Amino acid sequence: MAAAETQKPAMDMAMPARQARGKQALESNMPILSDDEVMLAASLVGIGQAHLFDCWPAPGVQDNNKHRMLKQVAQMDEHYPGGLRSYVLNARELLLKSKNNISSMHNMAPETPSGHRLTPGSREMLEAERHGYAVMHSCAFVLVAGGLGERLGYGGIKVALPAEITTGKCFLQHYINNILALQSACDMSPGQLLPLIIMTSHDTHTKTFDLLARNDHFGADPSQIFLVQQQEVAAFVDQDAHLALCPDDPFQVLAKPHGHGDVHRVLYLHGIAQRLVEQGYQWLYFFQDTNALAFQPLPACLGLSSQLKLDVSTMAVPRKPGDACGALVKLRRPDGTHLVNNVEYNEVQALLSGQPDPVDETTGFSLFPGNTNQILVKLSTYLACLGETKGIVPEFVNPKYADATRTAMLTPARLECMMQDFPKLLSDPTAKVSFIQLDRWISYSPVKNSAKQGAVLAEQGLPPMTPSTGEFDLYASNRKLLRLAGVEVADAPPATFNGVAITPGPRIVLAPSFALGTGDVLHKVKGGRISARSTLIISGPDVRITNLQLDGTLIIRAVPGATVEIKDLVVTNRGWAMEPLKGGGLRAPEELRVRGYQLVKYEQRVIEFTAPGEFVCNK
């Protein structure tokens, strides 16, 4: 064989033949391997992975690639608890259960959970917000950001996608702006900062680092942001968990993300949870990468969790049967103890033994509320649990089978784990695990789907969860908050872009520096009227607005220290408009193509206060 030639893995060949040839190829290459490589290769053969060496040519040919492959395998062996042997054995057990449709919760009985509810504008929520601000200085933030935007039709990392195009702020900037606003609003010790831990993946780590560096960390102190990368796991091709090789590289095992459940192990391995406790932090807030509403209910939910002394509290929302979000279910174990935990939407029917998802006849919503993956955890409880479990959460497998025999796979699968399964690790039966239910409009509109997928969901009466609905749900949430403050806000007629219907206006952007929770809006805004075609952008911690009459676009900016009163102001201009992309959007940037519209700026009024002082604006 010539040096440049490489045999390609023949995935359609019988595995026993590949195993036999792999053993022969490995045996002939033993002289070029180090002692550690020999032991590693032998362990692979021992767990039925000799086929990985099937394509190895004779010694002296592509030896560097052989060493490269074993180096990769050694890293996988090191990073997985118990090594690759444990990984393969776990995979075989879970694949057997999957083939026989045995749920991981088959021995648990589902019951209706009881939790807590907060209603925007209610006395209870406002009191909870006030308590939340009082303890916010003890909260640290954990963002799981391992995903690319390919499913959305966006080629970049998801946190780089603009949350809304009125200001153009991406999700990561939006989140950091919220954390910085909370940092300014709560009682911090001198020099104290609110930490943000971002768990990245192999696909997103460098791009996330670069996004922060290019934008000066969006105003945050670099010392308060910690990037930690999760490791990938090996993919497998069949029920016996034979590991897969990359289609274009026979010297590389196909690796895939292990799931956001790795965040708990990452925080354990890096000692982050321990350091946070030592520094006096008491709470962790876990959230995901594309929900612009993730921070609006946080002060109230943190306050209520603190008041009730909850160990784990998940923000929940009303959920319809068939909705593609997990369900929070009270699970009764065989020993009589209970666990409130997420059940993935594709497992709900199996848990219910094929019975319909129970619904409240008055609302049409399921009795099992929806999980938002926005989770508050008491740090002392969390650290103790990590000490017992090392942050290793239960795994699952979700193979895509080729047919009803559930034997052959269409594509390689891997083991996965989920962040929201943390309550399963709690060994203390007295741990207080609950949920706080809020309306979707104030808490949850994630961006998960392309416009095409979203249109199908919308036809089924389910949330589309597209870039456009995530954006316009943010505007709609701010409109409702202004209505609570007595503002008359008209809704624009529905419009459809890329097959997804939205309400295009008015577009209200309340920067975190202006308002963090419901109480801020009620305190800072009184009355007024905003037309359906308007755009309103407000930033600044000490802005007060009374009886604003807006028909067009108004931008209000004020630096800290500028106390501004906008009173009886009337603004009318051509404003801004959302318009369809021209020419089908072929020349438009990706962040617009995934939405199907662009923002055309005709005319606006900008009122800006760049220095501290007291100001009144009424004309």
C-alpha positions as CSV (number, residue, x, y, z in Angstrom):
1,M,0.0,0.0,0.0
2,A,1.3,3.4,-0.9
3,A,1.9,5.9,1.9
4,A,-0.8,8.2,0.8
5,E,-3.5,5.5,0.6
6,T,-5.9,5.0,3.4
7,Q,-8.6,2.3,3.7
8,K,-12.1,3.7,4.3
9,P,-14.3,2.1,7.0
10,A,-16.9,0.0,5.3
11,M,-19.9,0.6,7.6
12,D,-22.0,-1.9,5.7
13,M,-19.6,-4.8,6.4
14,A,-20.4,-7.3,9.1
15,M,-19.1,-6.2,12.4
16,P,-17.5,-9.6,13.3
17,A,-15.3,-9.4,10.2
18,R,-14.3,-5.9,11.0
19,Q,-13.5,-6.9,14.5
20,A,-11.3,-9.8,13.3
21,R,-9.4,-7.6,10.8
22,G,-9.0,-4.9,13.4
23,K,-7.3,-7.3,15.8
24,Q,-4.9,-8.3,13.1
25,A,-4.1,-4.8,12.2
26,L,-3.6,-3.8,15.8
27,E,-1.3,-6.8,16.4
28,S,0.9,-5.9,13.4
29,N,1.2,-2.3,14.7
30,M,2.1,-3.1,18.3
31,P,5.8,-2.3,17.7
32,I,5.1,1.4,16.9
33,L,3.0,1.9,20.0
34,S,4.1,3.1,23.5
35,D,3.3,1.0,26.6
36,D,0.4,3.3,27.4
37,E,-0.9,3.1,23.9
38,V,-0.7,-0.7,24.0
39,M,-2.7,-0.8,27.2
40,L,-5.3,1.6,25.9
41,A,-5.7,-0.3,22.6
42,A,-6.0,-3.6,24.5
43,S,-8.7,-2.2,26.7
44,L,-10.6,-1.1,23.6
45,V,-10.4,-4.6,22.2
46,G,-11.6,-5.9,25.6
47,I,-14.8,-3.9,25.3
48,G,-15.5,-5.0,21.8
49,Q,-14.0,-2.0,19.9
50,A,-11.4,-3.8,17.8
51,H,-13.2,-2.6,14.6
52,L,-11.7,0.8,15.3
53,F,-8.3,-0.5,14.0
54,D,-9.8,-2.1,10.9
55,C,-8.5,0.6,8.7
56,W,-5.0,0.8,10.1
57,P,-2.3,0.1,7.4
58,A,1.0,-1.6,8.1
59,P,3.6,-0.1,10.4
60,G,5.4,2.8,8.9
61,V,2.3,4.0,7.0
62,Q,0.3,6.9,8.6
63,D,1.8,6.2,12.0
64,N,1.2,9.8,13.1
65,N,-2.5,9.3,12.5
66,K,-2.6,6.2,14.6
67,H,-1.0,8.0,17.5
68,R,-3.4,10.9,16.9
69,M,-6.4,8.5,17.2
70,L,-5.1,6.9,20.4
71,K,-4.5,10.3,21.9
72,Q,-8.1,11.3,21.2
73,V,-9.3,8.0,22.7
74,A,-7.1,8.5,25.8
75,Q,-8.7,11.9,26.3
76,M,-12.2,10.4,26.1
77,D,-11.2,7.7,28.5
78,E,-9.9,10.3,31.0
79,H,-12.8,12.6,30.9
80,Y,-15.7,10.1,31.3
81,P,-16.3,8.9,34.8
82,G,-15.0,5.3,34.9
83,G,-13.4,5.6,31.5
84,L,-14.6,4.3,28.1
85,R,-15.3,0.9,29.6
86,S,-18.0,2.4,31.8
87,Y,-19.3,4.5,28.9
88,V,-19.8,1.5,26.6
89,L,-21.4,-0.6,29.4
90,N,-23.7,2.2,30.3
91,A,-24.6,2.7,26.6
92,R,-25.4,-1.0,26.1
93,E,-27.7,-1.0,29.2
94,L,-29.6,2.1,28.0
95,L,-29.8,0.9,24.4
96,L,-31.3,-2.4,25.6
97,K,-33.9,-0.4,27.5
98,S,-34.5,1.8,24.6
99,K,-35.0,-1.1,22.2
100,N,-37.6,-2.6,24.6
101,N,-39.3,0.7,25.3
102,I,-38.4,0.7,29.0
103,S,-38.6,4.2,30.4
104,S,-36.0,5.3,32.9
105,M,-39.1,6.1,35.1
106,H,-40.9,2.8,34.5
107,N,-41.1,2.1,38.2
108,M,-42.4,5.5,39.2
109,A,-46.0,6.6,39.4
110,P,-46.9,10.1,38.1
111,E,-48.9,12.5,40.2
112,T,-50.0,16.1,39.9
113,P,-47.4,18.3,41.4
114,S,-48.1,21.3,43.7
115,G,-46.0,24.4,43.5
116,H,-46.3,28.1,43.7
117,R,-47.6,30.8,41.4
118,L,-46.7,34.4,40.8
119,T,-48.9,36.9,38.9
120,P,-47.3,40.0,37.5
121,G,-48.6,43.1,39.2
122,S,-49.9,41.2,42.2
123,R,-48.9,42.2,45.8
124,E,-47.3,38.8,46.3
125,M,-45.1,39.2,43.2
126,L,-44.1,42.7,44.1
127,E,-43.2,41.7,47.7
128,A,-41.2,38.7,46.3
129,E,-39.3,41.1,44.0
130,R,-38.4,43.4,46.9
131,H,-37.0,40.4,48.8
132,G,-35.2,39.2,45.7
133,Y,-33.3,42.4,45.3
134,A,-32.3,42.2,49.0
135,V,-30.6,38.8,48.4
136,M,-29.5,39.3,44.8
137,H,-26.0,40.1,45.9
138,S,-25.6,36.4,46.9
139,C,-26.6,35.0,43.5
140,A,-24.3,33.7,40.8
141,F,-25.3,32.9,37.2
142,V,-24.7,29.9,35.0
143,L,-25.4,30.0,31.3
144,V,-25.3,26.8,29.3
145,A,-24.2,27.9,25.8
146,G,-23.0,24.8,23.9
147,G,-25.2,25.2,20.9
148,L,-24.8,26.4,17.3
149,G,-27.7,28.0,15.4
150,E,-27.8,25.5,12.6
151,R,-31.3,24.3,13.6
152,L,-32.5,27.9,13.3
153,G,-30.8,28.4,9.9
154,Y,-28.1,30.5,11.5
155,G,-24.5,29.6,11.1
156,G,-23.1,31.2,14.2
157,I,-23.3,30.4,17.9
158,K,-26.8,30.9,19.3
159,V,-25.7,33.5,21.9
160,A,-24.4,35.7,19.1
161,L,-27.9,35.8,17.4
162,P,-29.6,39.2,18.0
163,A,-32.4,38.7,20.6
164,E,-34.2,41.6,18.8
165,I,-33.2,43.8,15.9
166,T,-34.6,47.1,17.2
167,T,-31.4,47.6,19.2
168,G,-29.5,44.7,17.6
169,K,-28.3,43.3,20.9
170,C,-27.4,39.6,20.8
171,F,-28.5,37.2,23.5
172,L,-25.2,37.2,25.3
173,Q,-25.1,41.0,25.5
174,H,-28.8,41.0,26.7
175,Y,-27.9,38.6,29.5
176,I,-24.8,40.5,30.6
177,N,-26.7,43.7,30.5
178,N,-29.3,42.2,32.9
179,I,-26.6,40.9,35.3
180,L,-24.9,44.3,35.3
181,A,-28.2,46.1,36.0
182,L,-28.9,43.7,38.9
183,Q,-25.4,44.3,40.1
184,S,-26.1,48.1,40.2
185,A,-29.5,47.7,41.8
186,C,-28.6,45.4,44.7
187,D,-26.6,45.9,47.8
188,M,-23.1,44.8,46.9
189,S,-20.0,44.8,49.0
190,P,-17.2,47.1,47.8
191,G,-15.5,45.4,44.9
192,Q,-18.0,42.6,44.7
193,L,-19.3,41.5,41.3
194,L,-22.0,39.1,40.3
195,P,-20.3,36.0,38.6
196,L,-21.3,34.6,35.3
197,I,-20.2,31.1,34.5
198,I,-20.7,30.1,30.8
199,M,-20.4,26.5,29.9
200,T,-19.4,26.1,26.3
201,S,-18.8,23.1,24.0
202,H,-16.1,22.2,21.5
203,D,-18.2,23.9,18.9
204,T,-18.8,27.2,20.8
205,H,-15.9,27.8,23.1
206,T,-13.5,29.8,20.9
207,K,-16.4,31.6,19.3
208,T,-17.8,32.6,22.6
209,F,-14.4,33.8,23.8
210,D,-14.0,35.8,20.7
211,L,-17.5,37.3,20.9
212,L,-16.7,38.6,24.4
213,A,-13.2,39.8,23.5
214,R,-14.4,41.7,20.4
215,N,-17.1,43.5,22.4
216,D,-15.1,44.3,25.6
217,H,-17.2,41.7,27.5
218,F,-20.3,43.9,26.8
219,G,-19.3,46.2,29.7
220,A,-18.7,43.4,32.3
221,D,-15.4,43.1,34.2
222,P,-13.5,40.2,32.6
223,S,-12.8,38.8,36.0
224,Q,-16.5,38.1,36.7
225,I,-17.0,35.9,33.6
226,F,-15.7,32.3,33.6
227,L,-15.7,30.2,30.5
228,V,-15.6,26.4,31.1
229,Q,-15.8,23.9,28.3
230,Q,-17.6,20.6,28.5
231,Q,-16.0,17.6,26.8
232,E,-17.5,15.5,24.1
233,V,-18.3,11.8,24.2
234,A,-18.0,9.0,21.6
235,A,-20.8,8.2,19.3
236,F,-21.8,4.6,18.5
237,V,-23.4,2.9,15.5
238,D,-25.5,0.0,16.8
239,Q,-27.1,-1.7,19.8
240,D,-23.8,-3.1,21.0
241,A,-22.4,0.4,21.3
242,H,-19.7,-0.1,18.8
243,L,-18.0,3.3,18.5
244,A,-18.3,5.2,15.3
245,L,-15.4,6.7,13.2
246,C,-15.7,10.0,11.4
247,P,-16.9,9.4,7.8
248,D,-14.1,11.5,6.4
249,D,-11.3,10.5,8.9
250,P,-10.8,6.8,9.8
251,F,-8.3,7.8,12.5
252,Q,-10.8,9.9,14.5
253,V,-13.6,8.6,16.7
254,L,-16.9,10.5,16.0
255,A,-17.5,12.7,19.0
256,K,-20.7,14.5,20.0
257,P,-21.9,16.7,22.9
258,H,-22.9,15.0,26.1
259,G,-25.7,17.4,26.9
260,H,-26.1,20.4,29.2
261,G,-26.3,18.1,32.2
262,D,-22.5,18.2,32.1
263,V,-22.7,21.6,33.7
264,H,-22.9,20.1,37.2
265,R,-19.8,18.0,36.7
266,V,-18.0,20.9,35.2
267,L,-18.7,23.1,38.2
268,Y,-17.5,20.3,40.4
269,L,-14.3,19.5,38.5
270,H,-13.3,23.2,38.3
271,G,-14.1,23.8,41.9
272,I,-16.3,26.7,41.0
273,A,-19.2,25.8,43.4
274,Q,-16.8,25.5,46.3
275,R,-15.2,28.8,45.5
276,L,-18.6,30.5,45.2
277,V,-19.6,29.2,48.7
278,E,-16.3,30.4,50.2
279,Q,-16.9,33.9,48.7
280,G,-20.3,34.1,50.3
281,Y,-22.7,33.4,47.4
282,Q,-25.8,31.5,48.3
283,W,-27.7,30.9,45.1
284,L,-27.1,29.7,41.5
285,Y,-29.3,30.6,38.6
286,F,-29.1,28.2,35.7
287,F,-30.5,29.4,32.3
288,Q,-30.2,28.6,28.6
289,D,-28.9,30.5,25.6
290,T,-31.9,31.9,23.7
291,N,-34.7,33.1,26.0
292,A,-34.8,36.9,26.2
293,L,-37.4,36.7,29.0
294,A,-35.2,34.7,31.3
295,F,-34.4,37.6,33.6
296,Q,-37.7,39.4,33.9
297,P,-39.2,37.1,36.6
298,L,-35.8,36.4,38.3
299,P,-36.0,38.9,41.2
300,A,-39.4,37.7,42.2
301,C,-38.6,34.0,41.9
302,L,-35.3,34.4,43.8
303,G,-37.2,36.3,46.5
304,L,-39.9,33.7,46.9
305,S,-37.4,30.8,46.8
306,S,-35.4,32.5,49.6
307,Q,-38.6,33.2,51.6
308,L,-39.8,29.6,51.3
309,K,-36.3,28.2,51.9
310,L,-36.4,26.1,48.7
311,D,-33.4,24.0,47.8
312,V,-34.4,23.8,44.1
313,S,-37.0,25.8,42.3
314,T,-37.8,25.7,38.6
315,M,-39.6,28.5,36.8
316,A,-42.6,26.8,35.2
317,V,-45.2,27.9,32.6
318,P,-48.6,26.6,31.5
319,R,-48.2,23.8,29.1
320,K,-50.5,22.3,26.5
321,P,-50.3,18.5,25.7
322,G,-47.9,18.0,22.8
323,D,-45.9,21.2,23.6
324,A,-42.2,20.6,22.9
325,C,-41.1,21.4,26.4
326,G,-40.6,19.1,29.4
327,A,-43.3,18.5,32.0
328,L,-42.8,18.9,35.7
329,V,-44.3,15.8,37.3
330,K,-44.4,14.6,40.9
331,L,-43.0,11.1,40.7
332,R,-43.7,8.5,43.4
333,R,-40.9,6.0,43.9
334,P,-41.5,2.4,44.9
335,D,-40.4,3.2,48.5
336,G,-43.2,5.8,48.8
337,T,-40.9,8.9,48.6
338,H,-41.6,11.6,46.0
339,L,-39.5,13.6,43.5
340,V,-40.6,16.6,41.5
341,N,-38.6,16.5,38.3
342,N,-38.7,17.2,34.6
343,V,-40.1,14.6,32.2
344,E,-39.1,15.2,28.6
345,Y,-42.0,15.8,26.3
346,N,-41.3,12.7,24.3
347,E,-41.5,10.5,27.5
348,V,-44.7,11.9,28.9
349,Q,-46.9,9.4,27.1
350,A,-44.8,6.4,28.1
351,L,-44.9,7.6,31.8
352,L,-48.7,7.8,31.5
353,S,-48.9,4.3,30.0
354,G,-50.4,5.7,26.9
355,Q,-53.2,7.6,28.7
356,P,-53.9,11.2,27.6
357,D,-52.0,14.0,29.2
358,P,-54.5,15.2,32.0
359,V,-55.7,18.7,31.5
360,D,-57.5,21.4,33.4
361,E,-60.9,21.6,31.7
362,T,-61.3,25.3,32.5
363,T,-58.0,26.3,30.9
364,G,-57.1,23.5,28.5
365,F,-53.6,23.4,30.0
366,S,-52.0,20.2,31.3
367,L,-51.9,19.5,35.0
368,F,-48.2,19.0,34.5
369,P,-46.7,22.5,34.0
370,G,-44.0,23.2,31.5
371,N,-40.3,23.3,32.5
372,T,-38.4,26.4,31.3
373,N,-34.9,25.2,32.3
374,Q,-34.6,28.3,34.4
375,I,-33.6,26.9,37.8
376,L,-32.6,28.4,41.1
377,V,-30.5,26.2,43.4
378,K,-29.4,26.9,47.0
379,L,-25.6,26.7,46.8
380,S,-25.1,25.0,50.2
381,T,-27.4,22.2,49.0
382,Y,-25.8,22.1,45.6
383,L,-22.2,21.9,47.0
384,A,-23.1,19.1,49.4
385,C,-24.8,17.1,46.5
386,L,-21.8,17.6,44.3
387,G,-19.6,16.2,47.0
388,E,-21.7,13.0,47.1
389,T,-22.2,12.6,43.3
390,K,-19.4,14.5,41.7
391,G,-22.1,16.2,39.6
392,I,-22.8,13.0,37.5
393,V,-26.4,13.2,36.5
394,P,-28.3,10.2,35.0
395,E,-27.9,9.6,31.3
396,F,-30.3,8.7,28.6
397,V,-30.0,7.6,24.9
398,N,-32.2,8.7,22.1
399,P,-31.3,6.7,19.0
400,K,-33.0,7.3,15.6
401,Y,-33.9,3.8,14.6
402,A,-34.1,2.8,10.9
403,D,-37.3,0.7,11.3
404,A,-39.7,-0.9,13.8
405,T,-37.2,-3.6,14.8
406,R,-35.3,-0.9,16.7
407,T,-32.0,-2.5,15.9
408,A,-30.3,-0.5,13.1
409,M,-29.7,3.2,13.6
410,L,-30.1,5.8,10.9
411,T,-27.3,7.9,12.4
412,P,-24.8,7.4,15.2
413,A,-26.1,8.1,18.7
414,R,-24.5,8.9,22.0
415,L,-25.3,9.1,25.7
416,E,-26.7,12.4,26.9
417,C,-27.6,14.1,30.2
418,M,-29.8,17.1,31.1
419,M,-29.2,20.0,33.5
420,Q,-32.8,19.8,34.8
421,D,-32.2,16.3,36.2
422,F,-30.2,17.6,39.1
423,P,-33.0,16.9,41.6
424,K,-32.5,13.2,40.9
425,L,-29.1,13.5,42.6
426,L,-30.5,14.8,45.9
427,S,-30.3,12.0,48.5
428,D,-31.9,14.0,51.3
429,P,-35.7,13.2,51.3
430,T,-36.3,16.4,53.2
431,A,-34.8,18.6,50.4
432,K,-37.4,21.2,49.3
433,V,-37.8,20.9,45.5
434,S,-40.6,22.8,43.9
435,F,-41.6,25.1,41.1
436,I,-42.8,28.7,40.6
437,Q,-45.3,29.0,37.8
438,L,-45.6,32.2,35.8
439,D,-47.4,33.2,32.6
440,R,-45.3,32.6,29.5
441,W,-45.5,36.2,28.5
442,I,-43.4,37.3,31.5
443,S,-40.9,34.4,31.5
444,Y,-40.5,32.1,28.6
445,S,-40.2,32.4,24.8
446,P,-37.1,30.4,23.7
447,V,-35.7,30.4,20.2
448,K,-35.4,26.7,19.2
449,N,-36.8,26.3,15.8
450,S,-36.5,27.5,12.2
451,A,-39.3,29.4,10.6
452,K,-40.4,26.3,8.7
453,Q,-40.6,24.2,11.9
454,G,-42.3,27.0,13.8
455,A,-45.0,27.4,11.1
456,V,-45.9,23.7,11.6
457,L,-46.1,24.1,15.3
458,A,-48.2,27.2,15.0
459,E,-50.7,25.3,12.9
460,Q,-51.0,22.8,15.8
461,G,-51.7,25.6,18.2
462,L,-48.3,25.3,19.9
463,P,-45.6,27.9,20.5
464,P,-43.5,28.3,17.3
465,M,-40.3,29.2,19.3
466,T,-38.6,30.9,16.3
467,P,-36.3,33.9,16.1
468,S,-39.2,36.1,15.2
469,T,-41.6,34.9,17.9
470,G,-38.8,35.2,20.5
471,E,-38.2,38.8,19.5
472,F,-41.9,39.8,19.3
473,D,-42.8,38.1,22.5
474,L,-40.2,40.3,24.2
475,Y,-41.9,43.4,22.8
476,A,-45.3,42.0,23.8
477,S,-44.1,41.3,27.3
478,N,-43.0,44.9,27.7
479,R,-46.3,46.1,26.3
480,K,-48.2,44.2,28.9
481,L,-45.9,45.6,31.6
482,L,-46.7,49.1,30.4
483,R,-50.4,48.3,30.4
484,L,-50.1,47.3,34.1
485,A,-48.6,50.8,34.6
486,G,-51.7,52.4,33.1
487,V,-50.4,53.0,29.6
488,E,-52.9,52.6,26.8
489,V,-50.9,50.5,24.3
490,A,-52.5,49.5,21.0
491,D,-51.5,46.3,19.2
492,A,-50.7,46.3,15.5
493,P,-52.7,44.0,13.2
494,P,-51.0,40.5,12.9
495,A,-48.4,40.0,10.1
496,T,-46.8,36.9,8.7
497,F,-43.1,36.6,7.9
498,N,-41.5,33.3,6.8
499,G,-44.8,31.6,7.4
500,V,-44.9,32.6,11.1
501,A,-47.6,35.0,12.4
502,I,-46.5,37.8,14.8
503,T,-47.9,41.1,16.2
504,P,-45.4,43.6,14.7
505,G,-45.9,46.4,17.1
506,P,-45.6,48.5,18.9
507,R,-41.9,47.5,19.6
508,I,-41.1,48.3,23.2
509,V,-37.5,47.8,24.5
510,L,-37.1,48.4,28.2
511,A,-33.3,48.1,28.8
512,P,-32.4,46.3,32.0
513,S,-30.8,49.6,33.2
514,F,-34.3,51.1,33.2
515,A,-36.5,48.2,34.5
516,L,-35.6,44.8,35.8
517,G,-38.9,43.6,37.2
518,T,-42.6,44.4,37.3
519,G,-42.1,46.7,40.2
520,D,-39.7,48.9,38.3
521,V,-42.1,49.5,35.5
522,L,-45.0,50.3,37.9
523,H,-42.8,52.7,39.8
524,K,-41.3,54.5,36.8
525,V,-44.1,54.7,34.3
526,K,-47.6,56.4,34.8
527,G,-50.2,56.5,32.2
528,G,-49.9,57.7,28.6
529,R,-50.7,56.3,25.1
530,I,-48.6,54.4,22.5
531,S,-49.9,53.8,19.0
532,A,-49.7,50.4,17.3
533,R,-46.9,51.6,14.8
534,S,-44.6,53.0,17.5
535,T,-41.2,52.1,18.7
536,L,-40.0,53.0,22.2
537,I,-36.5,52.4,23.6
538,I,-35.7,53.4,27.1
539,S,-32.4,53.1,29.0
540,G,-31.2,54.7,32.2
541,P,-31.7,53.8,35.9
542,D,-33.4,57.1,36.9
543,V,-35.8,57.8,34.1
544,R,-39.5,58.5,35.1
545,I,-42.2,58.8,32.4
546,T,-45.6,60.2,33.0
547,N,-48.4,60.5,30.4
548,L,-46.2,60.0,27.3
549,Q,-48.1,60.3,24.0
550,L,-46.2,58.4,21.3
551,D,-47.0,57.9,17.6
552,G,-43.7,57.1,16.0
553,T,-40.2,56.3,17.3
554,L,-38.7,57.6,20.5
555,I,-35.3,56.7,22.1
556,I,-34.6,57.8,25.6
557,R,-31.0,57.4,27.0
558,A,-29.7,58.5,30.3
559,V,-26.4,57.8,32.0
560,P,-26.3,56.8,35.7
561,G,-26.7,59.9,37.8
562,A,-29.0,61.6,35.3
563,T,-32.4,61.9,37.0
564,V,-34.9,62.4,34.2
565,E,-38.6,63.2,34.3
566,I,-40.4,62.8,31.0
567,K,-43.8,64.5,31.5
568,D,-46.7,65.0,29.2
569,L,-44.4,64.6,26.2
570,V,-46.0,64.3,22.8
571,V,-43.9,62.7,20.0
572,T,-45.1,62.2,16.4
573,N,-42.9,61.2,13.5
574,R,-42.7,58.7,10.6
575,G,-41.1,56.2,12.9
576,W,-39.6,52.8,12.1
577,A,-41.3,49.9,10.3
578,M,-40.8,46.1,10.0
579,E,-40.9,45.3,6.3
580,P,-40.4,42.0,4.4
581,L,-36.9,41.3,3.1
582,K,-36.5,42.4,-0.5
583,G,-35.8,39.7,-3.2
584,G,-36.5,36.9,-0.8
585,G,-33.7,38.0,1.5
586,L,-31.0,36.3,-0.6
587,R,-28.6,39.2,0.1
588,A,-29.7,39.8,3.7
589,P,-27.6,38.9,6.7
590,E,-28.4,35.5,8.3
591,E,-29.9,37.1,11.4
592,L,-32.5,38.8,9.2
593,R,-33.1,35.8,6.8
594,V,-34.1,33.6,9.8
595,R,-36.7,36.1,10.6
596,G,-37.9,37.2,7.2
597,Y,-38.1,40.9,7.9
598,Q,-36.0,44.0,8.3
599,L,-36.2,47.2,10.3
600,V,-36.5,50.3,8.1
601,K,-35.7,53.5,10.0
602,Y,-37.6,56.4,8.5
603,E,-37.6,59.0,11.4
604,Q,-37.1,59.0,15.1
605,R,-36.6,61.4,18.1
606,V,-33.7,60.8,20.4
607,I,-33.6,62.3,23.9
608,E,-30.2,61.7,25.5
609,F,-28.7,62.8,28.8
610,T,-25.0,62.3,28.8
611,A,-24.1,63.9,32.2
612,P,-25.4,63.6,35.7
613,G,-28.0,66.1,36.9
614,E,-31.7,66.6,37.2
615,F,-33.7,67.1,34.0
616,V,-37.3,67.6,33.0
617,C,-38.5,67.0,29.4
618,N,-42.1,68.0,28.4
619,K,-41.7,69.2,24.9
